[in-house]
């Protein structure tokens, strides 16, 4: 289909524009650093482009900067993020690793899981068994660090502790725990490839227990609650964790259909797939810094992210919604073709965010990479 071919070329170009010496930058304007979550999700697209050498180098760099306790950096770069937003870039010769987020110095909790998930995807796609052997200890340390921050096998976090880092959530957050579950499963698969039978069984059994705990604690009858704190469920519908729960087999088919029904009813796929949550978070849960620059809706119902649309398309494919998956991919493709590059965030009316104090990052590696991944998954399942 011509529209997919055109969008694929633009997404590939956008992703490769973010390539740098040691890996994948999040973007080329605000975020020209190696942000862990952006780079690890973007690496799925880079694997589809078979740019394996760059991904290996990037994973090795993050392993090099891993702390002794197992923590992976939030980002690796050469400039203060605040200075970048002010337009001041004082590049340094040495790369610096940052381990805390910028809105209160709390520790983020999703980067360790995504490091293991990205490594598994790379090993599986490239068949680089030597990488798996060499970095197995780093991968195991990354998983152990997650459990230092857990309570009853649920990862705990403080405000701004995951990708949704403009919203105050505290306790066990769905997205972070879905990532943790899948990272343990991925580690079991890496051990299986290495023929480490005992470790394979241990990590696989642990992943099953975590999955059970997530379903018992987060499922509210219609979808997975956004977060839990002091035994209270916060029943916002968050697209990130709910869709990844389908994609990574936490949700069974019945739950998956219920989640997609809620997604349809809340109209979060319109006009751009997808916006982040329903209903809107109250103003006091939004970062003061974001409110100050008129970006209170960055992660709050109004602005849309193409990477969420890409994983939604794959989730629909997962449960056999071929027509709906194709429609989502077509809409993403038309937006990419319209803009001639992959942007970071889009307004409620479908236009690119272009406000006085913040303009949508371009190109944006995360969305470009996951669009390429979604398109490849679609092609592997169906002809068009």
Buried (B, 14 or more C-beta within 10 A) or exposed (E): EEBBEBBBEBBBBBBBBBBBEBBBBBBBBBBBBBBBBBBBBBBBBBBBBEBBEBBBEBBBBBBEBBEEEBBBBBBBBBBBBEEBBEEEEEEEEEBBBBBEBBBBEBBBBBBBBBBBBBBBBBBBBBEBEEBBBEBBEBBBBBBEBBBEBBEEBBBBBBBBBBBBBBBBBBBBBBBBBBBBBBBBBBBBBBBBBBEBEEBBEBBBEBBBEBBEBBBEBBBEEBBBBBBBEEEEBBBBBBBBBBBBBBBBBBBEEEBBBBBBEBBEEBEBBBBBBBBBBBEBBEEEBBBEBBBEBEBBBBBBBBBBBBBBBBBBBBBBBBBEBEEBBBBBBBBBBEBBBEBEBBBBBBBBEEEBBEEEEBBBBBBBBBBBBBBBBBBBBBBEEEEE
